[in-house]
Amino acid sequence: MYVGLTGGIASGKSTVADFFADLGVPVIDTDIIAREVVAPGQPALDEIRVAFGDRVIAENGSLDRARLREIVFADAVRRTELEGILHPRIRDAAFEQAATAAGPYVIIVVPLLYESPMRDAMDRILVVDCDEDTQLQRLTARDDESVAQARRIIAAQASREQRLSIADDLIGNEGSLLETRNAVETLHQSYLALTRSAD
């Protein structure tokens, strides 16, 4: 069973994914895959250089993610161009990993699942949710973004209402870590029961 885990930026997806991993559930994180496909020597990095120029390449030859982020979150056309380079590669790698994962179900973390064709392949969709003020606080603290840039990033993603509209399951992540862990453990038992009933 494929469980797509999604949520807005800085909503706590990684925390929830880590709790599932602690329970022995295979977790495939498309953010990690996204970093791997743009590593030096990978074809995607060469395509990004051609599309966006040397200004998005750091001195050590790696991708200057902060510079690229400034460009694509200020221009929806450029963002779509970047997604055209990255998304097919990320999707193929994620499903290759999922196909070989052990266990009755797998968590596939896809931040932009609402907008992604990967959504159709999920058996369940789990949304990690928090309000926008919490997102802003976490994003400015975590990534050292300005409030204006943080708002642009949030605005470029699906709205909270859109994400909630596709949720089969929901974890509100504004409370304590213990509350979040307990919610994950409850869902874990629910998912195990679902996979047993499917057999």
PyMOL commands that set and color helices and strands:
alter all, ss='L'
color gray80, all
select helices_A, chain A and resi 13-22+30-37+43-52+54-56+65-72+76-99+113-115+117-121+132-143+147-156+160-165+177-198
alter helices_A, ss='H'
color red, helices_A
select strands_A, chain A and resi 2-7+27-29+106-109+124-129+169-172
alter strands_A, ss='S'
color yellow, strands_A
deselect
rebuild
show_as cartoon
